[in-house]
Amino acid sequence: MERTPLDKHNSFRQNDQTSTSSSANDGHSRHCSDHETNDSSGRFQIAHEVDQFLDVLSAIEDKSSGLAEVPDIVPAFAKIIESEIVMYNSGEANRKFGKVAEEDSFFMESVRRISKLTNALSEFSSNTNVSLLNHTSAALQRAMAFLEDEFRVLLDGNDHCDGEVSSQNLKKFLSFNSKHDQPDRCAVQRDSDSGDSDEYPPYPADAVATMHEIARTMILAGYETECYQVYFFSRRNAVRNKMIKMEFDVILNMDEVVKMSWEQLEIEISRWINVVKTCTEIIFPGEKRLAESVFAESPPTRNNLLSNIVRIVVIQLLDFAEATAMAKRSAEKLFKYLDMYEALQNLIPAIDGESCPADVMSEVAAAVDRIGESVVSIFCDLENSIKSDSARTPVPGGAVHPLTRYVMNYLKYACEYKDTLEKVFGRQTALAKKYIPPVSSRLSAQDLEKESESPHNFETVVSNTPFSIQVVTVMDLLDVNLDKKSKLYKDPSLRCLFLMNNGRYILQKAKGSPEIRQVMGDTWCRRRSTVVRLYHKNYQRETWNRVLHCLSHDGLLTSGKVNKPLLKERFKIFNTTFDEIHRTQSTWVVSDEQLQSELRISISAVVIPAYRAFVGRFRQYLDPGKQVDKYVKYQPEDIEGLIEGLFEGNTSSMSRRKT
């Protein structure tokens, strides 16, 4: 009669080291209960025989007839696994799971064998195998329950809290808890120094390797759901705790955000940006690395876990972003909104991939667009605020207008976000079409001199990108507004000084900001300098030409003789005119020191030589004594000193007057 695979297996066992096998067979029960026997080579021999038995079972094609006989190694092997679990749970520090690599390796391999054995036996339909199958199934369930607990302990960062902690582990324990503020947890570090608590997640390499083995074993045994749940809840709670530490544990609803003052909302936005940055740079990459290590052989499980963890965090972040986008918009919010936009943009590559659901990516993209719309709206509000600024009170002394300071500082900070704003405005194609500038050639210096005093922003700007067009539009609006405000000054000289002050401020801000200069270009800067010089010339013409007219020689000589009454009148008019100019323009303001110096030098260069020549030539025609003191009120040096006191915004007396 032909021998079956099971007969061959039994024959093999009878002929293979009979004495050793007999003693092993006679004492299988003692194997399972006696730990010293488990540590002997007998258990490895049984494991080897289980492998051979599995080969026999797989070779049987007809599984409907059941098994006539099952070797004793099957229940013995099940009891070995149960005894291993008892050993791990004994409470002895050196018997705990994860302490002895050889023991752990044998146990994990044994669990995988009992899983295969249980599956193989379940394929036979004979009722005679039910008791045996129940035995292996029970051992497998206990092993799975044990591994599930160990998996949870490793993930939660706990070690067995039995009070027997080595000084090295105690040091690691205290260090970990001090850094991570987890006083209720046990030591996460094992004896291996491969872990680094500064990393996220703070698991040592040996702990991650053990998690991988447990996950692999549970999934192979058909306990994927239990493995999934333990991992998911543990990592979800870990991420939640991380966010709580960053004070982002309270979810603000739409109404709360909308009702917040800007000061409160600004704090919340800063906190939100910090959380998004941490998620982008630390949490999501860390979770991905951990999942890839633990579930290396199970990509679907890994991706599903990461997907759900990412979804929970991202949805909470997007809820706040959506609420913020709906809040009342104002100019001061622009830069925080830009920070939010950049944070979301940086988040996309951190979550993009197989592990991120398409709907989550879609929600992130939508949130980016909504924040972008808020940015565009706020920036356009800047245009509206310039157009609507129709204040009728001129700035005292022709100083730089607050609107000019506000707009230029606003543009300076906005241009620091140039790349981001180019992306934002790039999506606004309608806006770009609306402001297409006219085509014009480069203007030469001579051409610029001939042009009017308009800066011609669109003609001189270096590029026509969506954001640069927006900046130039703001510049044009500001120029128009300043021109209107200059007409509030009745004095033409002060009008010129006001335009000169503001034009110089705009130019210096642009030159001092590489970002603005990059947008506007060198040609624009040269044109703006030309315009400021034109204001300077106009001021000098409106103010000091009157003084020079007083020093004219015309009409003073008649038939070779000096017309003394007219000479005296000229001196009197000069003194009155100069006194008036000094008294008035000492209260005018030029805050730019370089411009102030340029003005004083140019005035002195025109007035002092003319006055010195006039006094030098005609003083001799005045009677010595009181008449000279009466009409020659100032010496040239006095005039020079008084000019040095102009544009300081004060009303100091002419203390430097000399007789």
FENNOR-V711618 format. One record per residue. N is the residue number from 1. RES is the residue in one letter. D_FIRST is the distance of its C-alpha to the first C-alpha in Angstrom with 1 decimal. Layout:
BEGIN
n:N res:RES d_first:D_FIRST
n:N res:RES d_first:D_FIRST
END
This chain:
BEGIN
n:1 res:M d_first:0.0
n:2 res:E d_first:3.8
n:3 res:R d_first:6.4
n:4 res:T d_first:9.4
n:5 res:P d_first:12.9
n:6 res:L d_first:13.9
n:7 res:D d_first:11.4
n:8 res:K d_first:12.7
n:9 res:H d_first:16.1
n:10 res:N d_first:15.9
n:11 res:S d_first:14.8
n:12 res:F d_first:17.6
n:13 res:R d_first:20.1
n:14 res:Q d_first:19.3
n:15 res:N d_first:20.0
n:16 res:D d_first:22.9
n:17 res:Q d_first:26.1
n:18 res:T d_first:24.9
n:19 res:S d_first:28.5
n:20 res:T d_first:29.6
n:21 res:S d_first:26.7
n:22 res:S d_first:27.0
n:23 res:S d_first:30.6
n:24 res:A d_first:30.1
n:25 res:N d_first:27.6
n:26 res:D d_first:29.9
n:27 res:G d_first:32.8
n:28 res:H d_first:31.8
n:29 res:S d_first:34.4
n:30 res:R d_first:37.0
n:31 res:H d_first:36.1
n:32 res:C d_first:37.1
n:33 res:S d_first:40.3
n:34 res:D d_first:41.5
n:35 res:H d_first:43.0
n:36 res:E d_first:43.2
n:37 res:T d_first:39.4
n:38 res:N d_first:39.1
n:39 res:D d_first:41.3
n:40 res:S d_first:39.1
n:41 res:S d_first:36.4
n:42 res:G d_first:33.8
n:43 res:R d_first:34.2
n:44 res:F d_first:33.7
n:45 res:Q d_first:30.5
n:46 res:I d_first:29.3
n:47 res:A d_first:30.5
n:48 res:H d_first:28.5
n:49 res:E d_first:25.3
n:50 res:V d_first:26.2
n:51 res:D d_first:26.4
n:52 res:Q d_first:22.9
n:53 res:F d_first:21.7
n:54 res:L d_first:23.6
n:55 res:D d_first:22.0
n:56 res:V d_first:18.5
n:57 res:L d_first:20.0
n:58 res:S d_first:21.6
n:59 res:A d_first:18.4
n:60 res:I d_first:16.9
n:61 res:E d_first:18.1
n:62 res:D d_first:17.6
n:63 res:K d_first:19.8
n:64 res:S d_first:20.6
n:65 res:S d_first:17.9
n:66 res:G d_first:19.2
n:67 res:L d_first:17.8
n:68 res:A d_first:16.1
n:69 res:E d_first:17.6
n:70 res:V d_first:20.4
n:71 res:P d_first:21.4
n:72 res:D d_first:24.9
n:73 res:I d_first:26.3
n:74 res:V d_first:26.8
n:75 res:P d_first:29.5
n:76 res:A d_first:30.8
n:77 res:F d_first:31.4
n:78 res:A d_first:33.2
n:79 res:K d_first:35.4
n:80 res:I d_first:36.2
n:81 res:I d_first:37.6
n:82 res:E d_first:39.6
n:83 res:S d_first:40.9
n:84 res:E d_first:42.0
n:85 res:I d_first:44.0
n:86 res:V d_first:45.5
n:87 res:M d_first:46.5
n:88 res:Y d_first:48.2
n:89 res:N d_first:50.0
n:90 res:S d_first:51.2
n:91 res:G d_first:54.6
n:92 res:E d_first:54.6
n:93 res:A d_first:56.1
n:94 res:N d_first:53.8
n:95 res:R d_first:50.7
n:96 res:K d_first:51.6
n:97 res:F d_first:49.7
n:98 res:G d_first:51.0
n:99 res:K d_first:52.3
n:100 res:V d_first:49.4
n:101 res:A d_first:47.8
n:102 res:E d_first:44.6
n:103 res:E d_first:44.1
n:104 res:D d_first:44.7
n:105 res:S d_first:42.4
n:106 res:F d_first:39.5
n:107 res:F d_first:40.2
n:108 res:M d_first:40.4
n:109 res:E d_first:37.1
n:110 res:S d_first:35.5
n:111 res:V d_first:37.0
n:112 res:R d_first:35.5
n:113 res:R d_first:32.1
n:114 res:I d_first:32.4
n:115 res:S d_first:33.5
n:116 res:K d_first:30.5
n:117 res:L d_first:28.2
n:118 res:T d_first:30.0
n:119 res:N d_first:29.8
n:120 res:A d_first:26.1
n:121 res:L d_first:25.4
n:122 res:S d_first:27.8
n:123 res:E d_first:25.7
n:124 res:F d_first:23.0
n:125 res:S d_first:24.3
n:126 res:S d_first:22.9
n:127 res:N d_first:25.8
n:128 res:T d_first:24.0
n:129 res:N d_first:24.9
n:130 res:V d_first:28.6
n:131 res:S d_first:29.9
n:132 res:L d_first:28.2
n:133 res:L d_first:29.4
n:134 res:N d_first:32.8
n:135 res:H d_first:32.8
n:136 res:T d_first:32.2
n:137 res:S d_first:34.5
n:138 res:A d_first:37.2
n:139 res:A d_first:36.9
n:140 res:L d_first:37.2
n:141 res:Q d_first:40.2
n:142 res:R d_first:41.9
n:143 res:A d_first:41.3
n:144 res:M d_first:42.7
n:145 res:A d_first:45.7
n:146 res:F d_first:46.4
n:147 res:L d_first:46.2
n:148 res:E d_first:48.4
n:149 res:D d_first:51.0
n:150 res:E d_first:50.9
n:151 res:F d_first:51.2
n:152 res:R d_first:54.2
n:153 res:V d_first:55.8
n:154 res:L d_first:55.5
n:155 res:L d_first:56.9
n:156 res:D d_first:59.7
n:157 res:G d_first:60.6
n:158 res:N d_first:60.0
n:159 res:D d_first:58.7
n:160 res:H d_first:57.8
n:161 res:C d_first:61.2
n:162 res:D d_first:60.7
n:163 res:G d_first:64.0
n:164 res:E d_first:62.5
n:165 res:V d_first:63.6
n:166 res:S d_first:64.4
n:167 res:S d_first:67.9
n:168 res:Q d_first:66.5
n:169 res:N d_first:64.7
n:170 res:L d_first:67.8
n:171 res:K d_first:69.9
n:172 res:K d_first:67.5
n:173 res:F d_first:67.4
n:174 res:L d_first:71.2
n:175 res:S d_first:71.6
n:176 res:F d_first:69.2
n:177 res:N d_first:70.7
n:178 res:S d_first:74.2
n:179 res:K d_first:73.4
n:180 res:H d_first:71.4
n:181 res:D d_first:73.2
n:182 res:Q d_first:70.1
n:183 res:P d_first:71.3
n:184 res:D d_first:68.7
n:185 res:R d_first:65.7
n:186 res:C d_first:64.0
n:187 res:A d_first:63.6
n:188 res:V d_first:61.9
n:189 res:Q d_first:61.8
n:190 res:R d_first:59.1
n:191 res:D d_first:59.8
n:192 res:S d_first:59.2
n:193 res:D d_first:62.4
n:194 res:S d_first:60.8
n:195 res:G d_first:62.1
n:196 res:D d_first:65.5
n:197 res:S d_first:67.1
n:198 res:D d_first:69.5
n:199 res:E d_first:66.8
n:200 res:Y d_first:65.6
n:201 res:P d_first:63.2
n:202 res:P d_first:63.8
n:203 res:Y d_first:60.3
n:204 res:P d_first:59.4
n:205 res:A d_first:56.8
n:206 res:D d_first:54.3
n:207 res:A d_first:54.6
n:208 res:V d_first:54.0
n:209 res:A d_first:50.9
n:210 res:T d_first:49.6
n:211 res:M d_first:50.4
n:212 res:H d_first:48.5
n:213 res:E d_first:45.4
n:214 res:I d_first:45.7
n:215 res:A d_first:46.3
n:216 res:R d_first:43.3
n:217 res:T d_first:41.1
n:218 res:M d_first:42.4
n:219 res:I d_first:42.1
n:220 res:L d_first:38.5
n:221 res:A d_first:37.7
n:222 res:G d_first:39.4
n:223 res:Y d_first:42.6
n:224 res:E d_first:44.9
n:225 res:T d_first:47.3
n:226 res:E d_first:47.9
n:227 res:C d_first:48.3
n:228 res:Y d_first:50.6
n:229 res:Q d_first:52.8
n:230 res:V d_first:53.3
n:231 res:Y d_first:54.3
n:232 res:F d_first:56.5
n:233 res:F d_first:58.5
n:234 res:S d_first:58.9
n:235 res:R d_first:60.2
n:236 res:R d_first:62.2
n:237 res:N d_first:64.0
n:238 res:A d_first:64.5
n:239 res:V d_first:66.2
n:240 res:R d_first:68.2
n:241 res:N d_first:69.4
n:242 res:K d_first:70.3
n:243 res:M d_first:72.5
n:244 res:I d_first:74.0
n:245 res:K d_first:75.1
n:246 res:M d_first:76.8
n:247 res:E d_first:78.5
n:248 res:F d_first:76.9
n:249 res:D d_first:75.3
n:250 res:V d_first:77.7
n:251 res:I d_first:77.1
n:252 res:L d_first:80.5
n:253 res:N d_first:80.7
n:254 res:M d_first:82.9
n:255 res:D d_first:85.9
n:256 res:E d_first:86.0
n:257 res:V d_first:86.0
n:258 res:V d_first:88.5
n:259 res:K d_first:90.9
n:260 res:M d_first:90.7
n:261 res:S d_first:93.7
n:262 res:W d_first:93.1
n:263 res:E d_first:93.4
n:264 res:Q d_first:90.5
n:265 res:L d_first:88.4
n:266 res:E d_first:89.0
n:267 res:I d_first:87.5
n:268 res:E d_first:84.5
n:269 res:I d_first:84.0
n:270 res:S d_first:84.2
n:271 res:R d_first:81.5
n:272 res:W d_first:79.4
n:273 res:I d_first:79.8
n:274 res:N d_first:78.8
n:275 res:V d_first:75.6
n:276 res:V d_first:74.7
n:277 res:K d_first:75.3
n:278 res:T d_first:73.1
n:279 res:C d_first:70.4
n:280 res:T d_first:70.7
n:281 res:E d_first:70.9
n:282 res:I d_first:68.9
n:283 res:I d_first:67.0
n:284 res:F d_first:65.2
n:285 res:P d_first:64.4
n:286 res:G d_first:63.2
n:287 res:E d_first:61.0
n:288 res:K d_first:59.5
n:289 res:R d_first:58.8
n:290 res:L d_first:57.2
n:291 res:A d_first:55.0
n:292 res:E d_first:53.9
n:293 res:S d_first:52.9
n:294 res:V d_first:51.2
n:295 res:F d_first:49.4
n:296 res:A d_first:48.9
n:297 res:E d_first:45.4
n:298 res:S d_first:46.5
n:299 res:P d_first:49.5
n:300 res:P d_first:49.5
n:301 res:T d_first:49.7
n:302 res:R d_first:52.3
n:303 res:N d_first:54.5
n:304 res:N d_first:54.3
n:305 res:L d_first:55.4
n:306 res:L d_first:58.2
n:307 res:S d_first:59.3
n:308 res:N d_first:59.8
n:309 res:I d_first:61.6
n:310 res:V d_first:63.8
n:311 res:R d_first:64.6
n:312 res:I d_first:65.8
n:313 res:V d_first:68.2
n:314 res:V d_first:69.4
n:315 res:I d_first:70.2
n:316 res:Q d_first:72.3
n:317 res:L d_first:74.1
n:318 res:L d_first:74.7
n:319 res:D d_first:76.1
n:320 res:F d_first:78.9
n:321 res:A d_first:79.5
n:322 res:E d_first:79.8
n:323 res:A d_first:82.3
n:324 res:T d_first:84.3
n:325 res:A d_first:84.6
n:326 res:M d_first:86.1
n:327 res:A d_first:88.6
n:328 res:K d_first:92.3
n:329 res:R d_first:92.8
n:330 res:S d_first:95.6
n:331 res:A d_first:96.5
n:332 res:E d_first:95.6
n:333 res:K d_first:92.0
n:334 res:L d_first:91.3
n:335 res:F d_first:90.1
n:336 res:K d_first:87.7
n:337 res:Y d_first:86.3
n:338 res:L d_first:85.9
n:339 res:D d_first:84.0
n:340 res:M d_first:81.8
n:341 res:Y d_first:81.2
n:342 res:E d_first:80.3
n:343 res:A d_first:78.0
n:344 res:L d_first:76.1
n:345 res:Q d_first:76.0
n:346 res:N d_first:74.5
n:347 res:L d_first:72.0
n:348 res:I d_first:70.5
n:349 res:P d_first:68.7
n:350 res:A d_first:67.5
n:351 res:I d_first:65.5
n:352 res:D d_first:64.8
n:353 res:G d_first:61.2
n:354 res:E d_first:57.9
n:355 res:S d_first:58.3
n:356 res:C d_first:61.6
n:357 res:P d_first:61.6
n:358 res:A d_first:63.7
n:359 res:D d_first:65.8
n:360 res:V d_first:66.7
n:361 res:M d_first:67.8
n:362 res:S d_first:69.7
n:363 res:E d_first:71.5
n:364 res:V d_first:72.4
n:365 res:A d_first:73.8
n:366 res:A d_first:75.8
n:367 res:A d_first:77.2
n:368 res:V d_first:78.2
n:369 res:D d_first:80.1
n:370 res:R d_first:81.8
n:371 res:I d_first:83.0
n:372 res:G d_first:84.1
n:373 res:E d_first:86.1
n:374 res:S d_first:87.8
n:375 res:V d_first:88.7
n:376 res:V d_first:90.3
n:377 res:S d_first:92.1
n:378 res:I d_first:93.5
n:379 res:F d_first:94.6
n:380 res:C d_first:96.3
n:381 res:D d_first:98.0
n:382 res:L d_first:99.7
n:383 res:E d_first:101.3
n:384 res:N d_first:102.5
n:385 res:S d_first:103.9
n:386 res:I d_first:105.9
n:387 res:K d_first:107.2
n:388 res:S d_first:108.1
n:389 res:D d_first:109.8
n:390 res:S d_first:113.4
n:391 res:A d_first:115.1
n:392 res:R d_first:118.9
n:393 res:T d_first:119.7
n:394 res:P d_first:119.9
n:395 res:V d_first:118.6
n:396 res:P d_first:121.5
n:397 res:G d_first:122.6
n:398 res:G d_first:120.5
n:399 res:A d_first:117.5
n:400 res:V d_first:113.9
n:401 res:H d_first:112.9
n:402 res:P d_first:110.1
n:403 res:L d_first:108.4
n:404 res:T d_first:108.3
n:405 res:R d_first:106.8
n:406 res:Y d_first:104.2
n:407 res:V d_first:103.1
n:408 res:M d_first:103.0
n:409 res:N d_first:101.1
n:410 res:Y d_first:98.8
n:411 res:L d_first:98.2
n:412 res:K d_first:97.7
n:413 res:Y d_first:94.9
n:414 res:A d_first:93.5
n:415 res:C d_first:93.5
n:416 res:E d_first:91.3
n:417 res:Y d_first:88.6
n:418 res:K d_first:89.5
n:419 res:D d_first:85.9
n:420 res:T d_first:84.7
n:421 res:L d_first:87.7
n:422 res:E d_first:87.2
n:423 res:K d_first:83.8
n:424 res:V d_first:85.2
n:425 res:F d_first:88.1
n:426 res:G d_first:86.1
n:427 res:R d_first:84.4
n:428 res:Q d_first:87.8
n:429 res:T d_first:88.4
n:430 res:A d_first:91.2
n:431 res:L d_first:93.1
n:432 res:A d_first:92.8
n:433 res:K d_first:94.2
n:434 res:K d_first:96.9
n:435 res:Y d_first:98.3
n:436 res:I d_first:98.0
n:437 res:P d_first:101.0
n:438 res:P d_first:103.4
n:439 res:V d_first:102.9
n:440 res:S d_first:105.6
n:441 res:S d_first:106.3
n:442 res:R d_first:106.7
n:443 res:L d_first:110.2
n:444 res:S d_first:112.4
n:445 res:A d_first:114.5
n:446 res:Q d_first:117.6
n:447 res:D d_first:116.0
n:448 res:L d_first:115.0
n:449 res:E d_first:118.6
n:450 res:K d_first:119.8
n:451 res:E d_first:117.3
n:452 res:S d_first:118.1
n:453 res:E d_first:117.1
n:454 res:S d_first:113.7
n:455 res:P d_first:110.8
n:456 res:H d_first:109.1
n:457 res:N d_first:105.7
n:458 res:F d_first:103.7
n:459 res:E d_first:105.5
n:460 res:T d_first:104.8
n:461 res:V d_first:101.3
n:462 res:V d_first:98.8
n:463 res:S d_first:95.9
n:464 res:N d_first:95.2
n:465 res:T d_first:91.9
n:466 res:P d_first:91.4
n:467 res:F d_first:92.2
n:468 res:S d_first:95.1
n:469 res:I d_first:96.6
n:470 res:Q d_first:96.4
n:471 res:V d_first:98.1
n:472 res:V d_first:100.9
n:473 res:T d_first:101.4
n:474 res:V d_first:101.9
n:475 res:M d_first:104.3
n:476 res:D d_first:106.3
n:477 res:L d_first:106.6
n:478 res:L d_first:107.7
n:479 res:D d_first:110.4
n:480 res:V d_first:111.7
n:481 res:N d_first:111.8
n:482 res:L d_first:113.6
n:483 res:D d_first:116.1
n:484 res:K d_first:116.9
n:485 res:K d_first:117.3
n:486 res:S d_first:119.6
n:487 res:K d_first:122.1
n:488 res:L d_first:122.5
n:489 res:Y d_first:124.6
n:490 res:K d_first:128.2
n:491 res:D d_first:129.0
n:492 res:P d_first:127.7
n:493 res:S d_first:127.4
n:494 res:L d_first:125.1
n:495 res:R d_first:123.1
n:496 res:C d_first:122.5
n:497 res:L d_first:121.7
n:498 res:F d_first:119.1
n:499 res:L d_first:117.4
n:500 res:M d_first:117.6
n:501 res:N d_first:116.1
n:502 res:N d_first:113.2
n:503 res:G d_first:112.6
n:504 res:R d_first:112.6
n:505 res:Y d_first:110.1
n:506 res:I d_first:107.8
n:507 res:L d_first:108.0
n:508 res:Q d_first:107.5
n:509 res:K d_first:104.5
n:510 res:A d_first:102.9
n:511 res:K d_first:103.6
n:512 res:G d_first:102.3
n:513 res:S d_first:99.0
n:514 res:P d_first:96.8
n:515 res:E d_first:94.8
n:516 res:I d_first:97.9
n:517 res:R d_first:99.3
n:518 res:Q d_first:96.0
n:519 res:V d_first:96.2
n:520 res:M d_first:100.0
n:521 res:G d_first:100.4
n:522 res:D d_first:103.4
n:523 res:T d_first:105.4
n:524 res:W d_first:105.5
n:525 res:C d_first:106.6
n:526 res:R d_first:109.4
n:527 res:R d_first:110.5
n:528 res:R d_first:110.6
n:529 res:S d_first:112.6
n:530 res:T d_first:115.1
n:531 res:V d_first:115.4
n:532 res:V d_first:116.1
n:533 res:R d_first:118.8
n:534 res:L d_first:120.4
n:535 res:Y d_first:120.6
n:536 res:H d_first:122.2
n:537 res:K d_first:124.8
n:538 res:N d_first:125.6
n:539 res:Y d_first:126.0
n:540 res:Q d_first:128.4
n:541 res:R d_first:130.4
n:542 res:E d_first:130.7
n:543 res:T d_first:131.7
n:544 res:W d_first:133.5
n:545 res:N d_first:135.2
n:546 res:R d_first:137.6
n:547 res:V d_first:138.4
n:548 res:L d_first:138.9
n:549 res:H d_first:141.3
n:550 res:C d_first:143.4
n:551 res:L d_first:143.7
n:552 res:S d_first:144.9
n:553 res:H d_first:148.1
n:554 res:D d_first:149.1
n:555 res:G d_first:152.5
n:556 res:L d_first:153.4
n:557 res:L d_first:155.8
n:558 res:T d_first:158.8
n:559 res:S d_first:161.3
n:560 res:G d_first:159.9
n:561 res:K d_first:160.3
n:562 res:V d_first:157.6
n:563 res:N d_first:157.7
n:564 res:K d_first:157.6
n:565 res:P d_first:157.2
n:566 res:L d_first:154.2
n:567 res:L d_first:152.8
n:568 res:K d_first:153.0
n:569 res:E d_first:151.3
n:570 res:R d_first:148.5
n:571 res:F d_first:148.0
n:572 res:K d_first:148.0
n:573 res:I d_first:145.5
n:574 res:F d_first:143.2
n:575 res:N d_first:143.4
n:576 res:T d_first:142.7
n:577 res:T d_first:139.9
n:578 res:F d_first:138.2
n:579 res:D d_first:138.6
n:580 res:E d_first:137.0
n:581 res:I d_first:134.1
n:582 res:H d_first:133.5
n:583 res:R d_first:133.8
n:584 res:T d_first:131.4
n:585 res:Q d_first:128.9
n:586 res:S d_first:128.6
n:587 res:T d_first:126.7
n:588 res:W d_first:124.4
n:589 res:V d_first:121.0
n:590 res:V d_first:119.2
n:591 res:S d_first:116.3
n:592 res:D d_first:114.8
n:593 res:E d_first:116.6
n:594 res:Q d_first:116.4
n:595 res:L d_first:117.8
n:596 res:Q d_first:120.5
n:597 res:S d_first:121.5
n:598 res:E d_first:121.5
n:599 res:L d_first:123.8
n:600 res:R d_first:126.3
n:601 res:I d_first:126.5
n:602 res:S d_first:127.0
n:603 res:I d_first:129.7
n:604 res:S d_first:131.5
n:605 res:A d_first:131.4
n:606 res:V d_first:133.2
n:607 res:V d_first:135.6
n:608 res:I d_first:136.7
n:609 res:P d_first:138.1
n:610 res:A d_first:139.9
n:611 res:Y d_first:141.4
n:612 res:R d_first:142.3
n:613 res:A d_first:144.1
n:614 res:F d_first:145.9
n:615 res:V d_first:147.1
n:616 res:G d_first:148.0
n:617 res:R d_first:150.2
n:618 res:F d_first:151.8
n:619 res:R d_first:152.1
n:620 res:Q d_first:155.4
n:621 res:Y d_first:157.0
n:622 res:L d_first:156.6
n:623 res:D d_first:159.3
n:624 res:P d_first:158.3
n:625 res:G d_first:157.4
n:626 res:K d_first:156.5
n:627 res:Q d_first:156.2
n:628 res:V d_first:153.5
n:629 res:D d_first:151.6
n:630 res:K d_first:151.9
n:631 res:Y d_first:150.6
n:632 res:V d_first:148.3
n:633 res:K d_first:146.1
n:634 res:Y d_first:143.2
n:635 res:Q d_first:142.9
n:636 res:P d_first:140.2
n:637 res:E d_first:138.3
n:638 res:D d_first:138.4
n:639 res:I d_first:137.0
n:640 res:E d_first:134.1
n:641 res:G d_first:133.4
n:642 res:L d_first:133.5
n:643 res:I d_first:131.1
n:644 res:E d_first:128.7
n:645 res:G d_first:128.7
n:646 res:L d_first:127.6
n:647 res:F d_first:124.3
n:648 res:E d_first:123.5
n:649 res:G d_first:123.6
n:650 res:N d_first:126.5
n:651 res:T d_first:130.1
n:652 res:S d_first:131.6
n:653 res:S d_first:135.3
n:654 res:M d_first:136.6
n:655 res:S d_first:137.2
n:656 res:R d_first:137.3
n:657 res:R d_first:140.5
n:658 res:K d_first:143.2
n:659 res:T d_first:146.9
END
